[in-house]
Amino acid sequence: MLLNKNDFKINVQSEIGVLRSLIIHSPDSGLGKIVPDKAQEWLFEDIVHLDTIRKNEYDYYVKLLLYFLDADKIKGKLNEIDSDVYRGFYKPNHANFHNSTRVIELQNLLADILTDANVRQKLVAAICATEGITYQLQHTLLATEPAQLAQILISGTLENQQMIFAPIPNLIFTRDIGITINNHILVNKAAKKARSRETLLAKYIFFNHPYFKNYQQNIIEIPNTVQHFLTTNDDNDEKSSIECGDLMMVSKNHLLIGLSERTSAVAIKKTIEILFDKKVVEKITVIKIPNKRAFMHLDTVFTQVKKNMWVILHAIGKNYQSNIAPAYNFDSAKPADVPEITQFFADEMLKPKSFDSVELLLTDVSENDLGSTQKTEFIYSGNQQFPHDLREQWTDSCNVLALKEGVVCGYDRNDFTIKAFENKGFNVIAVKDLLTKFESGELNPNTLENTFITMPSAELSRARGGFHCMSMPICRDF
């Protein structure tokens, strides 16, 4: 799947520029091995049906991305690739896999770096050490061909279906493994043990794959505090964790970071120091969101739709206001469910700015960072109706992915939120119908505007992540 590393561009300066390349991970066999007693430990809300997720849901996401980002891979093949004979189109280690260099499969990136014997030996040793694998089995893994080994390291399952360690089912949420900040990549530092192998795989890919060779100096890791090894498991103040669903690159010089149950204050402080020292951005805004499962990451409570438009959960918006002075240590006497918003500037670190509400911050982004001359508008989860606002936020109504400005995809089950999009003038179309119209030429991805694409979601939504979560943009137009 390799293309010339000199043709591979890393640059993301917004959430809504035309999407040119991204990393995804198609549901692997590990998803089908989650048992009820382990579901929440592995950060899923329920067990899922693998074939349904693949054939009836995620495959539509792959087809949609290919039509927008790499149309030559799919145009004219829509009926063929869904036949039982040709289903290898969706399977990373299959001869018929699409192998797009724009819709990039993480498992393929892993297989690529495993062809290097030195990388293979180090990565396998690291995983075997953390997973408690026997020395003999480690040698078996080292002798496995790269494509199959990549599948094993992700799914935890040998070719004979024997499980040798836990799967990492959350890897479908590639947003969390890293974020592209201009031409830099910040690698995640997982908060939960269930995702620690994802961090390891991401590091090895970013530091060893030829795609990223020209950007080695631009890959950023967040270290632990010096005293972290002296703290107890319950001492969250010194834990350094940052998951990239809490980070949003909203403009060339502005990064948002959520202080959440998955991203710690100590990691945010270090991130601010590193990014300002490297002159990657000029300002960083920290949003302290409720430390609750429902508000797992920043992108579960709002995402951007257009320069002047955002989809947001009303409960963290204008209903919650604060006049408390900002503090660099993010300490606060405020109630836990009230967002605290503090904006820091590289050239005036000691003079932070605060915002009284999330909506005021996002309005500032739209008007001052992005230069929008139109009134900033908000689409509210559940059309701002209780209990649909909270029900639909739980199933990721605020977690949409912009394929380009004004064209987003989200779950079809969030009826009231979709109605709110319609009320703002959006056309709503099911992905299956849209693909048919693309294939016939009736519609064109390049000319599509103001459209909400509904995606099937019965099983995917059980995993607690939407399409924003299921994407790691590598390049967007400015």
N, C-alpha and C positions, 0 to 999 in steps of 0.2 A: 504493500500500500504506500510505500515511501515515495514522496516527491522531493525534488531538489530542496535542500534546507534553505537555500537562498531565495526560494520562491515562497517560503512559509513566513507569514507575517503575523506578529503578535501586536495588537493594539486595540484596546477598548477604552473609549472615552465617554461612553454614555450607556444608558439602559435601553435606548430606543433607536439608535442608529441602525441602518440596514445590517442585518446579521449576515456575516460572510463565512465564518467558520466557528465550530464549537465542538466540545468533547461530550459525548454521551456514553452511557453503558446500557446495552439492551438487557432485559431481565434474564438472569442465568439460572441454572438449576438449583442454586442455593436458595432462591426464593421459594421453591417448591418443597423445601425441607424444614421450614419453620414449623415448630410444634407449639401448641397453645401455651405450655408452661414457660417457653422461652421467648414468646413473641415480644413482650414488653422489654425484656432484658436486651433483646436485639433491636429495640426501638421501633417495633411495628405494633399497631393496635390490634391486629388480628392476623390469622393465617390467611393466605391468599391462594387462589387457583392459578397455577402457572400458565397453563395453556390459554386461559381466558385473558390474562394480562398480556400475553404475547400476541395472540392472533386477533383478538377483538379490541385491543386497546393500544398497546405500545407500538405495534406495527404501523398503525395509522400515524403516530407521531413521527416515526422514521420516514414514512412516505411524504408527509407534509414538509418535513425539513429538507428532504432531497429536492422536492419541487421548487422550494425557495432558494436553496443554496447550491444545488448541484444537479440541475434538471436533466442533464444528459444521462445521468445514471438511471433515471426512472421514466422519462418521457417515452410513451409508446409501449411500456412494459407492465402497465398497471394490472391487467388481467393475468398475465403470465406469472408474475412474481407471487401472486396469491394462490396459485395452484399447488397442490400437494407435491408435485414433481419438482417444483422450483423454489421450495421454501428455504433453501439454503441462502437465498438473498438476504435474509435477516440474521443468519447465524455467523458470528465472527470467525470461527475456525473452519468454515465451509468453503469449498472451492468456488461456489456461486455467490459468495458474499459480495455486497455492493462495493466495498473497499473505497468509499468516498474519502477524498482528502479534504473535504469541507465539513461533512457530517462524520466526525472522526470517532471511531469506536475505541474506547479506552482499553479493552481487552486486546485489540490489535497492537496498540502502542506497547503494552506490556510484553506481548509475544515478540515484538521487534527487538526490545532491549535484551530479552532472554537469549537471543542468538549469540550474544557476547558471553563467552565462557566465564570471564572474570565477574561480570555483572550478575550472571546467573548464580555463581557460587556464593557471592556475598548476600544476594537477596534471599536465596533459599536458606542459607545459614541463619540469617536474621529472623525469618519467619519460623523456621523450625525451633529456634531458641525460645521465641516468645510463645509458641504454641505447644511446647513440650513434646516435640516429635522425636522418635528414636533415631539414633545414629544411622541404623540400617535403612530406615525409611528415607532419611535425608539423602542417602546415596541413590536410592531408587528415583527420587524426584530429580536429582541432578542429571540422571541419565534419560529423563523424559524429554521428548522433542519440544521445542519452545511453544508452539501453538497449544498443545495439550497441557503443558505445564502452566501456562497463563490461566487456562480454564480451571485447573486444580487450585492454584493459589487464590483465586477469587471465590470459587464455589465450595472449597474444602472437600471436594469429592473426587476420588480416583475414577478412572475410566470404567472400572467394574462396579461403580456406584457405591463403593465403600467410603464412608465419611471418615476423614482423618483429623479434621478440626472444623470449627464452626464456620458457617458461611458468613459473608459480609453483605447481606441483602440490601443495605442502605447505599451500596455503591451505585445503584441506579440514580441516586441524587448527586450527580457529578458537580453541581454548583458548590457543594461543601468541601470538595477536595482542594480547591484553589480558586483564586480570582485574578483576572487580568486587570491590572491598574496601569493605564496607558501602555507602555511596552515592558512592564514588569509583571511577574507572577508571584503572588503571595501564597505560600503553601499552608494548608490548614493544619491545625494542631488539635486533634479531636478531644472533646470533653469526656466522651464515654468510651469505656474499654471496648465495646462492641464495634467501634469504628477505628481502632488504633491501626489495624492492618491497612485500612484505606490510606491513612497518612503515609505509611511506609511505602506502599506501592506508588503513591503520587510522587513522593520525593525521588524515588529511583527513576521514574519516567521523566520527570522534568529535568533531572540532572544528567541523564544518560541517553535520552532519545535524540537522534540527529535533528528532528524538527526544532528542538530548543537549543541547539548548539550555539547559535549566534546570540543567544540571550542568557548564557550561563551566569553572567555577572548581574543579571536582572532578576534572578530567582531569589526570593526572600523567605527565610525561615524565622519563626519567632522562638527564641530560646526560653528555657525555664529560668526562673529566678535563681540566684546563687544559693539561696537557702531552701529551695523547694524540697530537698531530700530530708530536711529536718522536720517537715510539717506532717500532721496527721491526715488521714483520709478525709476527715471532716473539715479540715481547714481550707475553705474555698478561697480565702483572701490571697493565698500565695500560689494557687493553681494557675498555670499559664495555658489557657485553652482558647482557641479562636477557630470558629467554623464559618465558612465563607458565605453561607446563607445569611449571615449577619452583616455582610459588606455589600455596598452598592456603589458603583462608579457612576455618579449622576452627571458629572461634567468633567472636562479635561483636568481641572484643578481641584475637584471636590469629591471626597470620599465620605460616605455615610457608614458608620459602624454601630451595630446594635449591641448594647450591654444586656445580655440575656442569660437564660439558664445554660447556654452552651458556650458563651464567649465571656471571659472573665475580665475584670478591670485591669489586673496586672498585665494581661496580654495586650489589651487595648493601649495601655500606656507605652509598652515597648513598641507596638506597631506605629504609634504616632511618632515616637522618637526616630525610628528607622526611616519611615517614609519622608519625614521632614529633613532628616540628615542627608538622605539621598536625593532630595529635591524632586520627588516623584509627584507630589501634589502640593498645593498651597494652603488648603484648608481641609480639616477633618471634623465632621460633626458626629458626636456620640449621643445616641438616643437610648436612654435607660428604659427598657420595656419590662412589663411584668414578668417575673420569674415563674412562669407557668408553662405546663406542657402545651396548652393551646397556642401560646405565643412563643413557640420554640425558637424561631429565628426572626430577624427583622423582616425578611421577605414573606413571612406568613401574615403580617399585619398591613403591609402596603407594597405595591409595585407600581411602576410607571407605565402609562399607556401612550401618552403623547407629550409633547413639550409642556403643554399647559393642562395635562390631565393625569390623574392618579386614581387607582382603585384602593380603597382603604377601609379598615374596620372603624366604624364611627366611635366605638368605645375608647379608642386610644387617640382620637382626634380632638375636636374642639370642646368636647365635654370635660376634658381634663386640662386645666391650666395651672400655671405655677409662676410665682414671682420670687422663688427662692434663688439666691445667688448661686452661680455655677461653682463647682469645686473640682479641681484637677484630679483629686482622688476619688471622685464620683460618690463620695459619702453623702447621705441625705437623710433628713428626718421626715421626708415625705412618705406617705403611704406607699406600699410596695406596688400598687397597681396604677400609679400615676407616672407617666413618662417624664423623664428629666432630660432636657436637650441642651447640650453644651457644644459650642463651635470653637475650634482652636485654629490659630493662624500660624503658619511657619515663621513669619517675620515678626509676630508679636505674641509669642507663646503665653506670656503672662497677662494678656488682655483678652481672655475668651469672651464670647458672646453667648447669650442664652435666648431661647425662643419659648414663648408661652404655650405653644401647642405644636403638634406635628404638622397640622395644616399650614400654619404660618411658616414653618421651615420649608415645606414643599413648595409653597407659593414663592418663597425667596429663591429657591432653586430654579423654578420655572422662569421667573421674571429676570433675575439678576445673573444667574449662572448660564442659562440657556437663551436668554434674550427674547423670550416670548412676549409679544405685544398683546396677546389675547388674555382675557380673564382666566385665572387658574380655576379649574373645575375639579370636583371630586365625585367619583362614583363610589357609592357606599355598599359594603357587603350586605346582602339580603335586602337591597333597596331601602336600607335604614329601617327595617321593620322587625320588631321583636316577635318571636324568637329566631326568625330566619337569618338575621344578621350574624348571630353567634353560631347557629347550626352550619351556615354556609362558609363562614370563616374556618370552621373546624375541617371542612372539606375543601379548603384552599381556594376560596373565592377571590382572595386578595393575592394569590400567587400565580399570576399570569406571565407568560413569556411574550415579549414583543419581538416579532420577526422583522418588523420595521415599524416606524412610527405609525400608530393608529391601527396596526394589524396585530392582534394578539390571539393566543390560543389558551383555553381554559376548560375546566371540567363541565360537562353537559348537565350534571346533576344540580348545579347551583342556579335554580330557576329564577329566583328573585333578583339575584345579582345580574343575571343575563338580562332581565327586564330593565334593570337600571341602566345597562349599556344601551339597550334599545331606546330608552328615554333620552339618552345623550346623542342620538342620531346614528348609532352603529347598526350596520347590517349584521344579522346573526345567521350563520350557515353551519350545518353539520359537516365535519371533516370529510365524510364519505361522499357527500354531494359536491363539496368543493373540489375534491380530487377528480371526480368525474368531469366536472366543468373545465378543470385544467387540461385534462386529457383530450377533451373534445375541442379545446381552443375557445370555448365560450367565455372563459375567464383567464386572466394572466396574472401570475404572482407579482410581476413588475408593476402592474397598474392597479392592483387591489388597494382599496383605501377604506378606512373606518369600518373595520370588520372584526367581529368576534367569532372565532372559529371554535365550535363546540366539539370537545373530544370525549369519547366514551370513557367512563370512569368508575364503573361498579367495583372493580377489584383494585385498581391503582390507588384510589382514594383511601383505601384501608391502610396504606403505608404512611400516610400523613406527609404528603409532599406533592406539589403541583408541578407544572411544566417549567416554571422558573427554577425550581429545585432540580429538575431533571436536565439541566443544561449548564455547561461551563463555556461561556463565550470566549473565544480566542481572538476574534477580530470582528469589529463592527465599523461601518462607515462613520465618519465624524458627523 
